[in-house]
């Protein structure tokens, strides 16, 4: 479907700036990161590229992504994408997959959120457009791509009478960046916490769906606490980690094919606390 408005899909290929071991290039894996122009997305792009991944960068800031892509040690492709235009974003996603040698990992890191005690509708709508509508548009696109790739791989194996081996690569891996905030409501940023609850539950639903699906797709929910990015809301922040630390822990979760991870790991204590607390006590803590 052609987009009616918004940012048009635009794919650019950035040449690698550094040499990579030819043996590693021969086994190159491909990853698309949506929201790759800053923060966790940018740090994860650098971390995955250092591990030999070909990287597809997707976000609104094309010039910034080209700059990042040119500095990576592996091949990088850039897609101009605004997730608030879901049809155009899906089109750009599929164009990006076509421009890459292979894609087995998709990370959805684009996010929006603001302090909004006044309940400005424009602010709430932007958060929902990015974190709910945009996220869902690209999550479904990724699953569609992986399942189609799995069908094609199965057909190829059948036509050549080959059987999959135990160490054969999975059909795909979808990683969604949610938040510890998914576990409780916020008086300061109600749409943000609610939208991240949607992300976590949506990914959980996809895992349940995937259990009965022939395609071998891993789905991972990442719930970070405070990370030193523009998305860190509030004034009295604690346990703040750098984007690089977050990327390193997310990379470990990807490599081990985990279904869920807190970043950093200590944030599981906060998640457990809010799960156990009666709402009346949580309300006093948050007010």
N, C-alpha and C positions, 0 to 999 in steps of 0.2 A: 504494500500500500504506500503510495507516495505521500509524503508529509504535506500538510496544507499550510503550515507555518513553522516558525522556529528555526533552529539551526539545521541546515542541510547536511546530510552525511558527506564527509570529506576525509578520504583515507590518504595518508602520507606515510612513506617508508623512510625511517631514519637509519642511516648507515651506522654500524657499530664503530665505536671510537677506539676500542682496544681489541687486540688479538685474543682469540679463544682457542684452547686446545682442540685440534681437529677431531680427536676421538670423542670429546664432549659434544662437539657440533653434530656429529653423526647420530647422537642419541638425543638431540634437542627436543625438549618438550615445549609446549606453547601455553601461555597464560594470557587471558584478557583481564585487565583491571579497570573497572568502571569507577571513576572518582580518583584518577591517578595523578592529578596535577598538583597535589599537596598532601600533607599529613600522612596518615597510615597508608593510603594508596600509593603515594610516591615512594615511601620507605619500603613498602613491600615489593614494588616494581624493581627497585635496586637490589633487594635481597634475593628475589627470584632470578633476576638476570645473572647475579654472581654465581648462582647455582646452575647456570646453563640454559635457563628458560628463554625462548623467544617471547617477547613481550608485546602485547597489544594494549595501548594506552587509550583510554576513552574519558573525555571530560569536555567542558566548555572552552577552557583556555588552551587553544590550539598551540600558540607560540610557546607557552610554558611546557606543554607536553613534548613538542619537537625538541626543545632544549634538553629535557630529561632523556628522551629517546636517544639523542646523539651522544650522550654521555654513558649509555649502557654498554656493557661488553658484548652483548648479543644483538641480533637483529631486532628492530622495534618498528611497529606500525602504529600510526596515530589516527584516531577517529574523533572528529569533532561531534560532540554529543551533549544534548540538553535533556536530562531525564524527565523534565516537566513537559516535554513533548513526546509522549510515549510511543506513538507510531513512528515518528522520525528516529527516536532512539533505538527502537527495534530494527529498523532498516539499517541504521549505522552499525549495529551489532553484527548483523549477518554479513554486511559488506566487509567488516573487519575480519570475521572468521574466514572469508574467502581470500583475503589478502595475505593470510598467514599460512605457513607450511602445515601446521597442525595446531589444534587447540584442545587441550584436555583439562584445563583449569580455568574457571571463571570466578573472579572475586568481585562482589558488589559492595563497594566501599563508599559510594556517593551518599551524602547525608546532609540534612539541614535541621536546624533547631535554634531557637532563641528564647531568652527569658521573656515571658509574655503573660504577666499577671493581669494585665488589662484585657486580655482575650481579644486582641486585635484580630479580626477575621483574616486580613491579608497575611499576617504572620502565621496563623494556624493553617491557612490554606497552602502556603508555600511548603510548610513542613509535611503536610499530608501529600501534596503533589510529588515531592521528592521521595520521602521515606515509605510511602504506601503505594501510590500509583506507579511512580517510576520504578521502584524496586520490583513490584509485581510484573510490570511489563518486561523487565530484563531477566528476572528469574524464570519466567515462562519461556522466554526466548532461548535461554541457556539450556533448559531441559529439553526443549524441542530440538535444538541443535545436537545435544548429546544422544538423545534417543534415535534421531535419524542416523547419526554416525554409527551407533551400535547396530542398527538394522543393516546398514551397508556393510559393516565389518562381518556380521553374521552371514550375509549373503555371499560375500567373497570367500569366507572359509568353507561354506557349503559347496561352492562351485569348484574349489580347488581340492576338496576332500581333506582340508586341514582341520585339526581339532585345536581348540584353545588350550594353552598350557597354563599351569597354576600360577606362573609369574607373568602372565600376559597383562598388558596395561588395562586399566579400567576404561570404560567408555567415556567417563567424564567425572569432574569434581566441581561442585558448586559451593562456594563459600560466601556466606552473607554476614556482613558486619552489623550486628545489632548493638546492644548496650546492656550493662548491668541495670540501667534505668528501666528496662523492660519489666522488671519485677515489682514495680510499685508506681503509684500515681504521684505526680508532682504538682504542687500548687504554683510553682514558678514557670514550668514549661509543660503544661498538660498534654499538648499535642505531641511533643517530642517523645515523652515516656510512652504514651499510648501507641504511637507509630512504631516504636521499637518493640513493644509487646506484639504488635502485628507481625513484624519481621520474624521474631523468634517463633511465634506460633505457626506462621506460614511455612517456615523452613521445617518445623517439626511435622507439619502435615505432608510436606513433600517427601520426607523420609518414610512416613507411613505408606504413602502412595508408591514409593520406589520399591518397597519390600515385595510388592506383588507385580513388579515390572520386570520384563526380560532384560532391559538395559542395566548395566552395572554402573550406576552413578552414585558417587558418594556426596552427601550433603552435610555441610558443616556450619554450625552456628557459632559465631565468635561474639562474645559479650565483654567488651572492654569496660574498664572503669575510666578514670580520668587519664587522658593522654594529652600531652602538651601540643595541642593544635587549636585552631580557631573554634572548634566544636566544644571545647571544654567550657561548660556553662557554670557560672557562679563565681563567688569571690573566695570562700574559705575551702580551697581544694586540698585534698590529701592523697597520698599514694599515687602521685602523678608520675607517669613514666614517659619516656621519649618515644616518638614515632618509631625510631629504630629498634627500641626494646620491644615495642608492640609487634613490629614486623617479624622480629626473630621468633617470638612465641607463636605467632600465627603460622609462620613457616613450619615450625615443629608440628603444629596441629595438622597442617596440610600433609606433611610427609608421613605422619602416622595415621592419616585418614580418620581422624577423630570426628565424632558427630557434634561435639560441643566443647568449647574451651572458654574459660575466663582469662582476661588479659588486664593486668597481670594476675597470676593465679590466686593471690591473696583476696581478690575481689569476690571469690566464692563465699567468703565469710559474710560479706555485706549482703549478698544475695540470699544466703541462708537466714540471716537475721530478719530480713523483711518478709521472708516466707513464713517464719515462725511468729512474728509479732502480730497481735490483734490490730485491726485497722485503727482503732481508737488511739492506741499508743503510737503507731506509725504516724498518725495525723499530727500528734503533738510534737514528734521529732522533726517533722518536715515544715511545720508552720512557722 
